[in-house]
């Protein structure tokens, strides 16, 4: 299974700031940095996970009804949606921990 297909958010996290990319960008012509809006990125990831959940449910329901006999595809889709949801929960937990740390900071 391809990790990069789990979520565009994971792909954007993996591709931002990698050493290979920074070496390429140092040799290339300077470009204006485009700001990344975390809220929009997180909403996009949430919508993608929701879409994966719906597609997996539809595939499993089709197998249950007998419309489709691709049980392996339905189970793989279901596992992929579950893994994407788990990743989203972990990102949320990390964000909440970071927010708690910021709140506890003494100024």
SETORLO-197038 format. One record per residue (C-alpha): z, y, x. Coordinates in steps of 0.5 Angstrom, whole numbers, plus 2048, in hexadecimal, padded with zeros to 3 digits. Example, Ala and Ser with C-alpha at 12.3 -4.5 7.8 and 13.67 -1.06 7.14 Angstrom:
2
8107F7819/80E7FE81B/
END
This chain:
107
800800800/7FE807803/80480B803/800812803/7FE8107FC/8058107F9/8058177F8/80181E7FA/8088217FC/80981B801/80381C804/804824805/80B822808/80881D80D/80282280F/80682880F/808829816/80682381A/805823821/7FE821821/7FD82781C/80082C820/7FD82A826/7F682B822/7F883281F/7FA834826/7F3833829/7EF835823/7EE83D821/7F484081D/7F483F816/7F9843811/7FE83F80F/7FE83D807/80583D804/807837800/80B8387FA/8108337FA/8118337F2/80A8327F1/80A82C7F6/8108297F3/80D82A7EC/8068277EE/80A8217F1/80E8207EA/8088207E6/80481B7EB/80A8167EA/80A8177E3/8038167E3/80480F7E7/80980D7E2/80580E7DC/7FF80A7DF/8048057E1/8068047DA/7FF8047D7/7FD7FF7DC/8037FA7DB/8027FC7D3/7FB7F97D4/7FD7F37D7/8037F27D2/7FD7F37CC/7F97EE7CF/7F37F47D0/7F37F37D8/7F57ED7DC/7F67F17E3/7FE7EF7E3/7FE7F07EB/7FB7F77EA/8007F97E4/8067F77E9/8037FB7EF/8028017EB/8098007E8/80C7FF7EF/8088057F2/80B8097EC/8128077ED/8118087F5/80F80F7F3/8148117EE/81A80E7F3/8178137F9/8178197F4/81E8177F2/8208177FA/81C81E7FB/8208217F5/82781E7F8/8258217FF/8248287FC/82A8277F8/82E8267FE/82B82C802/82C8307FC/83482E7FC/83482F804/831836803/8368387FD/83C835802/83A83A808/83F83F809/83B84680B/
END
